[in-house]
Amino acid sequence: MDLQKTARDGIEGGSVRNRFITVQQLEEKVKETIRHPFLSEHFDMPEIAQENIQLVLAILTDQNLNAKSLETYASAVMLVQIALDSHDRVENGREDAAGPNRPLSVLAGDYFSGLYYWLLSEIPDIRFIRTLAEAIRAVNESKIQVYHREVRTVDELMEKLKIIDTYLYQKLASYFRDPYWEAVSRHWLHIYKLKNYREKYIRLIQSFWPSDGIRESLEKWLDRYTGQEYEKLGMHWSDLSLPLTAVPLTTEPAALVKRTII
């Protein structure tokens, strides 16, 4: 089977099939797993980012797993991401996490974390559990440094945000000893979020260094930074002729072309 041709066809036509599970199927499975009558009534359940699911399935599809293992690994990773996102609501002072709903937000994050451990009980693999624990620790440490404004430069801030965005998926690829997907995870997801949630990042940077008239120079700096990340991604991903935003989020796993790392 020609992997590059198959993946390229998927980029152009969204036709690549994952013989185990699709993005939509995984999303529905995770939603069903986290569904809780009380939380659903009193708490806005977290959204599941399609790009995160796409990347998880792209990594795992390449690992020769059976259907059961692929689904369990993927679900466990997404539950970790949901737990991290739910705790963010509290740390960032989101409206739905304020006041009387704050303890419920903490409880929801702990509930999602508990589901992750329950799911991992189906995979008797201590090394995988340790790998995800290392990712959780690194992500939370970076979040604390950003939250308490313990960064001194824009470059340092962006490095922390990259860890927050991507480290869970880097560690997933590392667990399978797959340097290709580790490298792609480090850059692709970070770029995707920079391009699709650009205003969020601009507001965050401005909150660290507020100044009149900084918007235009910040826009230019962010363009240069994104371009540099794109070049790093290009070392590993051979189909960069289209803008990143043109790569479809299909119902199938990410059609990211695999090649030997330079």
NORTAFEN-V628974 format. One record per pair of residues at least 24 apart in sequence whose C-alpha atoms are under 10 Angstrom apart, sorted by the first residue. I is the first residue (numbers start at 1). GAP is how many residues later the second one is. Records with the same first field share a line. If there is no record, write none. Layout:
BEGIN
I=GAP  GAP
END
This chain:
BEGIN
3=252  253  254  255  256
4=234  235  251  252  253  254  255
5=252
6=249  250  251
7=232  246  247  248  249  250  251
8=230  231  247  248  249
9=246
10=237  238  240  242  243  244  245  246  247
11=228  231  235  236  237  238  239  243  244  245  246
12=234  235  236  243
13=235  237
14=233  234  235  236  237  238  239  240  241
15=235  236  237  240
16=234  235  236  237  238  239
17=234  235  236  238
18=39  40  43  233  234  235  236
19=42  48  233
20=37  41  45  46  47  48  50  51
21=36  40  46  47  49  50  53  230  231  232
22=31  32  35  49  228  229  230  231  232
23=27  28  29  30  31  32  33  34  35  226  227  228  229  230  231
24=26  29  30  226  227  228  229
25=46  226  227
26=27  28  31  45  46  48  49  52  225
27=26  48  51
29=42  46
30=41  44  45  46  48  49  52
31=44  48
33=42  46  79  82  83  86
34=45  48  74  77  78  81  82
35=77
36=72  75
39=65  66  68  69  72
42=54  59  62  63
43=53  54  58  61  62  65
44=42  52  53  61  64
45=37  41  60  63
46=36  37  39  40  43  62  63
47=35  38  39
48=30  31  33  34  37
49=29  32  33
50=199  200  201  203
51=137  138  141  142  197  198  199  202  203
52=25  26  29  113  114  117  133  137  202
53=24  25  196  199  200  201
54=135  195  196  197  198  199  200  201  202
55=114  126  129  130  133  134  198  199  200  201
56=112  113  114  116  117  125  129  197  198
57=195  196  197  198
58=123  194  195  196  197  198
59=110  111  113  114  117  119  121  122  123  125  126  194  195  197
60=112  113  116  121  193
61=192  193
62=111  114  116  119  196
63=110  113  114  115
68=54
69=53  54
72=44  47  48  49  50  51
73=43  46  47  49  50  55  99
74=98
75=40  41  44  45
76=37  39  40  41  42  43  44  47  53  56
77=39  43  55  91  92  95
78=34  38  90  91
79=30  32  33  34  35  36  37  38  40
80=29  32  33  34  35  36  37  52  53  55  56  88
81=31  32  35  55  84  87  88
82=26  27  30  31  34
83=25  26  27  28  29  30  31  32  33  53
84=25  26  28  29  52  55  56  59  80
85=24
86=24  25  26  27
87=53
88=52  55
91=52  53  56
92=55
127=48
128=43  44  47  48
129=46
130=45
131=37  40  41  43  44
132=35  36  37  39  40  43
133=35  38
134=33  34  37
135=28  29  31  32  33  34  35  36  37
136=28  31  32  35
137=31
138=25  26  29  30
139=24  25  26  27  28  29
140=24
146=58  62
149=58  59
151=57
152=56  57
153=52  55  56
154=51  52  54  55  64  67  68
155=70
157=47  48  51
158=32  43  47  64  67
161=29  33  40
162=24  25  27  28  29  31  32
163=27
164=26
165=24  25  26  27  28  29
166=24
179=57  81  82
180=56  57  78  79  80  81  82
181=55  56  75  77
183=49  50  52  53  54  78
184=48  49  50  51  52  53  72  74
185=48
186=43  46  47
187=39  41  42  43  44  45  46  47  49
188=41  42  44  45  46  49  56  68
190=36  39  40
191=34  35  36  37  38  39  42  53  54
192=34  38  52  53  55
194=28  29  31  32
195=27  28  31  49  50
196=48  49
198=24
234=28
235=24  25  26  27
236=24  25  26
237=24
END
